[in-house]
Amino acid sequence: MTEPRKRGRPATGQTPQHNLRISHERWQRFEDAAEKAGTTRADAANRLIAWYAREPGAKLPNRPPVEDAAE
């Protein structure tokens, strides 16, 4: 006798992806800023969302250093 199939998406060991509409230019600036801050887009976005949702212990991610406009 076989077990009935479970409903829903199969376990992948990863968190599911979610879609977000954002301009290409902003997404690229976000990627560049995350890299300069020594992190990834995913880490920065997760930290921002946790902070915004007021999750206990959540802290804003570090922002990249300000570049001198004269350069």
NUFI-74450 format. One record per atom (N, C-alpha, C): residue number from 1; residue in three letters; x, y, z; atom name. Coordinates in Angstrom, 1 decimal, m for minus. Atoms other than C-alpha are relative to their C-alpha. Example, Ala and Ser with C-alpha at 12.3 -4.5 7.8 and 13.67 -1.06 7.14 Angstrom:
> pos,code,X,Y,Z,site
> 1,ALA,0.9,m1.2,0.0,N
> 1,ALA,12.3,m4.5,7.8,CA
> 1,ALA,0.9,1.2,0.0,C
> 2,SER,m0.9,m1.1,0.0,N
> 2,SER,13.7,m1.1,7.1,CA
> 2,SER,m0.8,1.1,0.8,C
REM end
This chain:
> pos,code,X,Y,Z,site
> 1,MET,0.8,m1.2,0.0,N
> 1,MET,0.0,0.0,0.0,CA
> 1,MET,0.9,1.2,0.0,C
> 2,THR,m0.8,m1.2,0.0,N
> 2,THR,1.4,3.4,m0.9,CA
> 2,THR,m0.7,1.1,0.8,C
> 3,GLU,0.6,m1.2,m0.7,N
> 3,GLU,1.0,6.6,1.1,CA
> 3,GLU,m0.5,1.0,m1.0,C
> 4,PRO,0.5,m1.1,0.9,N
> 4,PRO,m1.1,9.3,m0.4,CA
> 4,PRO,0.9,1.1,m0.1,C
> 5,ARG,m0.9,m1.1,0.2,N
> 5,ARG,0.7,12.2,m1.8,CA
> 5,ARG,m0.4,1.2,0.8,C
> 6,LYS,0.3,m1.2,m0.8,N
> 6,LYS,1.0,15.3,0.3,CA
> 6,LYS,m0.3,1.1,m0.9,C
> 7,ARG,0.3,m1.1,0.8,N
> 7,ARG,m0.4,18.5,m1.0,CA
> 7,ARG,1.1,1.1,0.2,C
> 8,GLY,m1.0,m1.1,m0.1,N
> 8,GLY,1.7,21.6,m1.7,CA
> 8,GLY,1.3,m0.3,m0.7,C
> 9,ARG,m1.3,0.0,0.6,N
> 9,ARG,5.1,22.3,m2.9,CA
> 9,ARG,1.0,m1.0,0.7,C
> 10,PRO,m0.9,0.9,m0.7,N
> 10,PRO,7.8,19.6,m2.2,CA
> 10,PRO,1.1,0.8,0.7,C
> 11,ALA,m1.1,m0.6,m0.7,N
> 11,ALA,10.5,20.4,0.3,CA
> 11,ALA,1.2,0.1,m0.8,C
> 12,THR,m1.2,m0.1,0.8,N
> 12,THR,13.6,21.8,m1.3,CA
> 12,THR,1.2,0.3,0.9,C
> 13,GLY,m1.1,m0.4,m0.9,N
> 13,GLY,15.6,22.8,1.8,CA
> 13,GLY,0.3,1.5,m0.2,C
> 14,GLN,m0.2,m1.4,0.2,N
> 14,GLN,15.4,26.4,0.6,CA
> 14,GLN,m1.3,0.8,0.3,C
> 15,THR,1.2,m0.8,m0.1,N
> 15,THR,13.1,29.3,1.4,CA
> 15,THR,m0.6,0.3,m1.3,C
> 16,PRO,0.6,m0.2,1.3,N
> 16,PRO,10.6,29.9,m1.3,CA
> 16,PRO,0.3,1.4,m0.5,C
> 17,GLN,m0.3,m1.3,0.6,N
> 17,GLN,11.1,32.8,m3.7,CA
> 17,GLN,m1.3,0.8,0.0,C
> 18,HIS,1.1,m0.9,0.1,N
> 18,HIS,8.8,35.8,m3.8,CA
> 18,HIS,0.3,1.1,m1.0,C
> 19,ASN,m0.2,m1.0,1.1,N
> 19,ASN,8.3,38.3,m6.6,CA
> 19,ASN,m0.1,1.4,0.6,C
> 20,LEU,0.0,m1.4,m0.4,N
> 20,LEU,8.9,42.0,m6.2,CA
> 20,LEU,0.2,0.9,m1.2,C
> 21,ARG,m0.1,m0.9,1.2,N
> 21,ARG,8.4,44.7,m8.8,CA
> 21,ARG,0.8,1.2,0.4,C
> 22,ILE,m1.0,m1.1,m0.3,N
> 22,ILE,11.3,47.2,m8.8,CA
> 22,ILE,0.7,0.3,m1.3,C
> 23,SER,m0.7,m0.4,1.2,N
> 23,SER,13.0,49.2,m11.5,CA
> 23,SER,1.3,m0.7,m0.1,C
> 24,HIS,m1.3,0.6,0.2,N
> 24,HIS,16.1,47.7,m13.0,CA
> 24,HIS,1.1,0.9,0.6,C
> 25,GLU,m1.1,m0.9,m0.5,N
> 25,GLU,18.1,50.8,m12.1,CA
> 25,GLU,0.1,0.0,1.5,C
> 26,ARG,0.0,0.1,m1.5,N
> 26,ARG,17.0,50.7,m8.4,CA
> 26,ARG,0.6,m1.4,0.5,C
> 27,TRP,m0.5,1.4,m0.3,N
> 27,TRP,17.7,46.9,m8.3,CA
> 27,TRP,1.5,0.0,m0.1,C
> 28,GLN,m1.4,0.0,0.2,N
> 28,GLN,21.2,47.5,m9.7,CA
> 28,GLN,0.7,0.8,1.1,C
> 29,ARG,m0.6,m0.8,m1.0,N
> 29,ARG,21.9,50.3,m7.2,CA
> 29,ARG,0.0,m0.8,1.4,C
> 30,PHE,0.1,0.8,m1.2,N
> 30,PHE,20.7,48.0,m4.4,CA
> 30,PHE,1.1,m1.1,0.0,C
> 31,GLU,m1.0,1.0,0.1,N
> 31,GLU,23.0,45.2,m5.6,CA
> 31,GLU,1.4,0.6,0.2,C
> 32,ASP,m1.3,m0.7,m0.2,N
> 32,ASP,26.0,47.6,m5.8,CA
> 32,ASP,0.2,0.4,1.4,C
> 33,ALA,m0.1,m0.4,m1.4,N
> 33,ALA,25.3,49.0,m2.3,CA
> 33,ALA,0.2,m1.2,0.9,C
> 34,ALA,m0.2,1.2,m0.8,N
> 34,ALA,25.0,45.5,m0.8,CA
> 34,ALA,1.4,m0.5,m0.1,C
> 35,GLU,m1.4,0.5,0.2,N
> 35,GLU,28.3,44.5,m2.4,CA
> 35,GLU,1.0,0.9,0.8,C
> 36,LYS,m0.9,m0.9,m0.6,N
> 36,LYS,30.0,47.6,m1.1,CA
> 36,LYS,m0.1,m0.1,1.6,C
> 37,ALA,0.2,0.2,m1.4,N
> 37,ALA,28.6,46.9,2.4,CA
> 37,ALA,0.5,m1.3,0.5,C
> 38,GLY,m0.5,1.3,m0.4,N
> 38,GLY,30.0,43.4,2.3,CA
> 38,GLY,m1.0,m1.0,0.2,C
> 39,THR,1.1,1.0,m0.2,N
> 39,THR,26.7,41.5,2.1,CA
> 39,THR,m0.6,m0.3,m1.4,C
> 40,THR,0.8,0.3,1.2,N
> 40,THR,24.2,40.2,m0.4,CA
> 40,THR,m1.3,0.7,0.0,C
> 41,ARG,1.3,m0.6,0.1,N
> 41,ARG,21.0,41.6,m1.7,CA
> 41,ARG,m1.0,m0.8,0.9,C
> 42,ALA,1.0,0.8,m0.7,N
> 42,ALA,19.1,38.7,m0.1,CA
> 42,ALA,0.2,0.3,1.5,C
> 43,ASP,m0.2,m0.2,m1.4,N
> 43,ASP,20.7,39.3,3.3,CA
> 43,ASP,m0.5,1.4,0.4,C
> 44,ALA,0.4,m1.4,m0.3,N
> 44,ALA,20.1,43.1,3.2,CA
> 44,ALA,m1.5,0.1,m0.1,C
> 45,ALA,1.4,0.0,0.1,N
> 45,ALA,16.5,42.6,2.0,CA
> 45,ALA,m0.7,m0.7,1.2,C
> 46,ASN,0.5,0.7,m1.1,N
> 46,ASN,15.8,40.0,4.7,CA
> 46,ASN,0.1,0.8,1.3,C
> 47,ARG,m0.2,m0.8,m1.2,N
> 47,ARG,17.2,42.3,7.4,CA
> 47,ARG,m1.0,1.2,0.0,C
> 48,LEU,0.9,m1.2,0.1,N
> 48,LEU,15.2,45.3,6.1,CA
> 48,LEU,m1.5,m0.4,0.3,C
> 49,ILE,1.3,0.4,m0.2,N
> 49,ILE,12.0,43.3,6.0,CA
> 49,ILE,m0.3,m0.4,1.5,C
> 50,ALA,0.2,0.4,m1.4,N
> 50,ALA,12.5,41.8,9.5,CA
> 50,ALA,m0.1,1.2,0.9,C
> 51,TRP,0.1,m1.2,m0.8,N
> 51,TRP,13.2,45.3,10.9,CA
> 51,TRP,m1.3,0.7,m0.2,C
> 52,TYR,1.2,m0.7,0.3,N
> 52,TYR,10.2,46.8,9.1,CA
> 52,TYR,m1.2,m0.7,0.6,C
> 53,ALA,1.0,0.7,m0.6,N
> 53,ALA,8.0,44.0,10.4,CA
> 53,ALA,0.1,m0.1,1.5,C
> 54,ARG,m0.2,m0.1,m1.4,N
> 54,ARG,9.2,44.7,13.9,CA
> 54,ARG,0.3,m1.4,0.7,C
> 55,GLU,m0.3,1.3,m0.6,N
> 55,GLU,10.5,41.2,14.5,CA
> 55,GLU,1.0,0.2,1.1,C
> 56,PRO,m0.9,m0.1,m1.2,N
> 56,PRO,12.2,40.8,17.9,CA
> 56,PRO,1.5,m0.1,m0.4,C
> 57,GLY,m1.4,0.1,0.3,N
> 57,GLY,15.9,41.5,17.7,CA
> 57,GLY,0.5,0.4,m1.4,C
> 58,ALA,m0.3,m0.4,1.4,N
> 58,ALA,15.8,42.7,14.1,CA
> 58,ALA,0.7,1.3,0.0,C
> 59,LYS,m0.8,m1.3,0.1,N
> 59,LYS,18.4,45.4,13.2,CA
> 59,LYS,0.1,0.3,m1.5,C
> 60,LEU,m0.3,m0.4,1.3,N
> 60,LEU,18.9,47.4,10.1,CA
> 60,LEU,1.3,m0.5,m0.5,C
> 61,PRO,m1.3,0.4,0.5,N
> 61,PRO,21.7,46.2,7.8,CA
> 61,PRO,0.9,1.2,m0.1,C
> 62,ASN,m0.9,m1.1,0.2,N
> 62,ASN,24.8,48.2,7.5,CA
> 62,ASN,m0.1,0.6,m1.4,C
> 63,ARG,0.1,m0.7,1.3,N
> 63,ARG,24.7,50.8,4.7,CA
> 63,ARG,1.5,0.1,m0.5,C
> 64,PRO,m1.3,m0.2,0.5,N
> 64,PRO,27.7,51.2,2.4,CA
> 64,PRO,0.5,1.4,0.3,C
> 65,PRO,m0.6,m1.4,m0.3,N
> 65,PRO,30.1,54.1,3.0,CA
> 65,PRO,m0.4,0.9,m1.1,C
> 66,VAL,0.4,m1.1,1.0,N
> 66,VAL,29.2,57.4,1.3,CA
> 66,VAL,1.2,0.2,m0.9,C
> 67,GLU,m1.1,m0.3,0.9,N
> 67,GLU,31.3,58.0,m1.8,CA
> 67,GLU,0.1,1.5,m0.2,C
> 68,ASP,m0.2,m1.4,0.3,N
> 68,ASP,32.8,61.4,m2.4,CA
> 68,ASP,m0.5,0.3,m1.4,C
> 69,ALA,0.5,m0.4,1.3,N
> 69,ALA,30.9,63.1,m5.2,CA
> 69,ALA,1.1,0.6,m0.9,C
> 70,ALA,m1.0,m0.6,0.8,N
> 70,ALA,34.1,64.8,m6.4,CA
> 70,ALA,0.8,m1.0,m0.7,C
> 71,GLU,m0.8,1.1,0.7,N
> 71,GLU,35.7,61.5,m7.5,CA
> 71,GLU,m0.6,m0.3,m1.3,C
REM end
